[in-house]
Amino acid sequence: MLNLLITTEKIGPYHNSRYKALSDEINLNIGVIQFNPQSNRYLWEENSNYNYKVFNIDNYSSKKEIKNQIRKILEIFKPNIFIIEGWDQKINKYIIFLSNYLNIPSIILSDSRYKSRKRYIFKELIKIILLKGISSALVAGKESKEYLIKLKFKKENIFKPYDVVDNEYFSNFRIDKKITSNNYILSVSRFSHEKNIIMIIKAFEIYKKSRGKLELLLIGSGPEENLIRYHINKSKYRKSIHIKPWQQIDKLPYYYKISKVLVFASTNDTWGLVVNEALASGLVCLVSRECGCCTDLIDDGLTGWGFDPHDEYQLSNLFHKSERINQDELKIMKRQIKNKMKNYDLDNYVLSVKKASLNSLKNPKYSKLSLIISLLLFWFHK
């Protein structure tokens, strides 16, 4: 039995489906350190029905208290491998230290892309040092893999996929056969600046001016909700723009099934799991080229189209193109989507974790320099 101890900020439906899939494997025992379970960044429903062990730690506790809590967890769970969700959080920095100190191999989870933000040489050097004490990596896709290689991490120690959802849950969802019209351009995202909802509305207005027939449905919540509602209320086409609050995962498949196309227009997004959900539902997707998933999931004309998130006219043209997809074309695209998503399902996720774990046990990486830097970063973390 292999004991995998995973760190995450908060267990949401995506995480739960992955951890459950891992727990269903005969030779894997899963423990999860949840270090910010009270986070309200995403309004996921609380779930206590886990088939794996969950340990809650308050990320805002004193460093001494965090150390004591993690030590107690290690005594109870006795991990063979750490799986660490990034390196920004202080708990993760301490786990990297413990990995090197206790000679327990670690796997880093990463969906970061080099172009996601401005990079500073000093910070990049710190990451290179930390990675010397990491045995394997699990990445989202091509761009996140390329970034780790840029940080001097060996490509033979990198595995994917990481960002997956329960495809079968979405593909198997059925709606009332009486509902035959798919007349919505759908957006599902947090209502925040980087999600670019205002641009979607502007592109939709251009589309409607040239006699577009579809309607726009926005689902979400967040800090820009009032601004979004203001733009809708002043729009000439406000009767064709609908807005609904954040929907839990049991409600989302319905909206994917009644829509013609999904639009995801973020100006900067490491991945975009809503695109996974929509594609798993068989929905054609229009995705910003500034989203990590676009490179891996979107093949123009086959699974959807990529676009410039700053070009409203390009997006409005894609709305027209989506509207014109006939049933024969849609059948072909759905087959392409299904084939694409076979590589991004829970089975492949479990396989990648197994490969990364085996690689970590066979070729463990420990580094005194990584140990020292991770401990210093932990102690000086604000």
N, C-alpha and C positions, 0 to 999 in steps of 0.2 A: 504493500500500500504506500502510495506516494502522497505526502502531505504538502499541499500547496497553500501558502498563506498570501492572500491578495489584499492590497490596500486600495481603497476607493473613497471618494468624498462622500457620496450618498448612493445607496442602492436604488436605482430606478428600474423600470421594466426592461430596458436593454440589458443592464447588468444582470438582473435576476434570471433572464432567459439563458444568458451565457453561463452563469455559475451553476444553474440547474443542469444544463447540458453537461458540464464538467462533472458534476456530482453523480450523474447517471452512469458515468464510466466506472467499471468494476474496480479498477486499480487506483482511482483517484479519490482523495479525501480533501475537501475544500473548506478553508476557513477564510473569512473576510473581515478585515479591519475597516470599519466605516467611521471616518474621522470627522464628518460634519453632517450627521443625520438630520439636523434641524435646518439645513440650508433651504431657502425658499427661492433659489434661482430658477429651479424648475418645479412646477406645482404637481409633482407626482404624488399619487395617493400612497399613504403609508402601507407597508406590507410586512407582516410578521410571520407569514407562512413560508418559511424557507426550509429547503431540504439540505442545508449546509450550515455550518456554524458561523454566527455573526458576533463580532466583538465591537462594541461601540466605544470610541474614544473622543473626547472633546478636543478638537484641534487648538482651541484657545486656552487650554489648561496650561499650567506652568510646565516648563521643560522637565523639571524634576518629576512631576506627576506623570507626564507622558512617558518618560523613561520607565517609571515603576509599573505603569499599566502594560506597556509593551513587554517588559520582562515577565510579568505574570502570564500574559498570553502565550509567550514562548514556552513557559513551563507547562501550560495546559495542552497546547496544540502540537508542539515539537515539530516545526516545519522542516521539510527537506529542501524546499525551494521557496524563495520570496518572489512574488510577482508584484511589481511596483508601478503604480499608475503615475508616471511622470516624476519630476524632481523639484517642482516648485514648492510644494507643501513641506512644512518642517518635519512632519511625521515621516514622510518619504525620505527625507535627508537622513533621518536617524536610522531608518531601515537599511539604507545603503551602507551606513557606517557598520551596523550590526552584521550585515552580510559579509563584509570584509573582516570584521573582528572575530566572528564566530565560524568563519569558513562555511557559510551556508550560501550556495550559489543563488544568483538573482536574475530575474528577467525583467527588463524595462518595457513598459507599454508606452508607445509613442505614436501620435498622429500629427505631430508638429511638422510644418513645412518651412523650409529656409526663407521663403518669400513672405511668410505670414506677418512678419514684423521686421523692424530695423534691427540688425544684428551688430553687437559690439564685440570686438576682439577679445576683451578681457572675459566677458561672460561665456563666449564660445570656448575659450581656453579652459574655463572651469568645467564645462560640460565634457570636454575631451578627457579631462582628468577623472571625472566621476565615472565615465564610461569604461575606463580601464579596469574598474572593479565590478563591472557588469558582465555576466556570462553570455546572455542572449537577449534578443529584442523581438518584440511582437509589434508590427507596424500596421497602419491602416491601408496604405497603398504605395504607389510608385514614388510619389513626392516625399512622403515621410521616410521611405527607405533611402532615397537619395540624400536626404538631409543627414541621416545617421552616418552614411558613408562619408559625407563631407566632414563629419566630426571624427573621422578616423576609426569608425567602428567597422569591423570586418563584415563584408556582405554575407559570408557563409554562416554567420551567427544571427542573421536577421530572417524572421519568418512572418508570414501574413496568411490570412487576414486577421485583423483585430476588431475593426468597427463593423459588426454584423448585428442583425436583428433576427427574430424568429420568423423567417420567411413563410413557413407553412401557416402560421397564425393568420397572416395577411392574405396569402393566396387562397386559403380555404374558406375565407369569409364569404357568405352568400347573403344577398339581399332579396327582398320581395320582387318576384318576376314582373310585377306590374310596373315597376320603375324601369323604364327603358331609355329615358333621355339622359345623356351625359353632357350637360350644357354648362358646366362650370370650369373656369380656370381656377385652380385651387392653390392657395398658399397656406402652408402650415409652418409657423415659426414663432419664436419669441418676438414681441413687438419692441425691438431695440434698434438703435441707429444702424449697426452693421448689417442687420437683416434686410435693409434697403426696401422696406414696404412702400414708402412714398414713391420711389422710382417705379415700382410695379403698378401703382395707381396711375401714374403719369403715362406709362406705356399703354395701359388699358384704355385710357382716354383717347390716345392717338388711334388705337385699334378701333374703338367705337365710332370715331369720327369717319372712318372709312368703312362703315357699315358692318363691323364685326357683330356676330350674333350671340357669342357666348357671354356669360355673366362671370363676375369675379367674386370668389368666396375667400375671405381672409379669416383664418382661425389662429388665435393666439392671445397672449396678454403680455404686458411688460411696460416699461417706462415711457414708451412713445405712443401708448394707446390713445391719449387725448389728441395728440397731434395728427394721428392717422384718422381719427374720427372727424377732426376739423377739415382735413382734406377731402374726405368723403362727402361731408355735408355741403361743401361749396362746389362740388363737382356737378357738371351738367348731367352726368351719367350716374348720379348717386343711387337711382332706383335699380341699377344693374350691379351695384357693389354691395355685398353682404358681409357682415362681420359677426363672428361668433367667438365666445370666450375659449380659453384653453380647454382642450378635450383630452380626457384620459384615454389610455391605449385601447380600452374596450369599445370606445365610440369611434375612433379614427378610421378603421377599415370601411365603415359605411360611407364616409366622405370621399375616400379614395375611389370607391366603386361607382359613385354617382358623378364623378368628374371626368372631363375630357382630357385634362393635362394638369400636371403639377408644375408650378414655377417656384424656383428657389434662387433668390437673387442676391445673396450675401456678398458684400464687398470684401470680406475676409473671413473664411471659415476653414478650420482644420480638416473637416470632413463634411458632415451633413447627413445624419442618420435618417432624417425624414425622407431623403431620396431613396435610401434602402427600402423603407416601408412602402413608398409609393410604387417603386419598381416591383417589389414582391407582390403587390396587389395587381400588377399588370398594367400600371398607369405610365403613359409616356411622360417624360420629364424634361423640362427646360431648366438648365442649371448654369449658374454663373461660373465662368472659368476661374474665378478666384476662390472656388470651393475645392477642397482636396479631392472630393469624390468624383468631380467632373472628369478628371484624367482617367480614372479607373472604370467608372460606371457608364459614362455617356459616350456612345458612338453615334456621331451625327447621322441622322436619318434612319438609325436602327433602333436605338433605345431612347432617343430624344435628340436634343440639340444643346450645345453649349453656347453661351453668349457673353458679351461684355456687359458687366453690371452697371456701367455708366452710360450705356447707349440705349435710350428709351425706344428709338425707332427700330433698332435691330430686334428688340424684344417684342415690339408690337407686330413686326413682320412674322415673328415666330408664332405669335398668337393666331395670326391668319393661317399660317402653315398648319398649325395643330387643328384648327377648325376644319380644314379641308381634307384631313385624313379620312379616307373612306374605309368601309368595313374590311375589304380585302387587304388593304395596306395595313390596317390595324392588326389583323391576324398575323401578318408577317412580323410586325414590330413586337407583338406580344411573344412570339416564339423567340425572337432575338433577346428580348428582356429576360425570359425564363432561362435561356442558356447562359446569359451573363450572370444572373443571380445564383446559379449553381455554385459559382466560385466564392460567393459571399454569403454562405449559410452557416448554421450552427455546427454542422458536421465538419466543415472545413476549419472553423474556429477551433473546435476541440482538437482536430488533427494538428493544427499549428501550435497549440499549447503543448501537446504531447511531444512534438518534434523539438520545440524550444527547451522543454524540460529535459529530454534525453540529451540534447546537445550541452545543456548546462551541467548535467551530472558527469558527462564524459570529458568535457573541457571547461572545468570551472575557472573563472577569472577572479583573482583577488589582487588588490593593489594597496600598498601602504599609503601611497600618496592619495588615492581615492578615499581611503579610511580617514586620513587626517583632514582632508578638505571637506568631506561630508559632515564630519563631527563639528568642524568650525562653522560651517554653514548652518547647522542645527542650532548651535549655541548663540550665534549672532542673528538668527532669524527674528524679525520683529513680531 
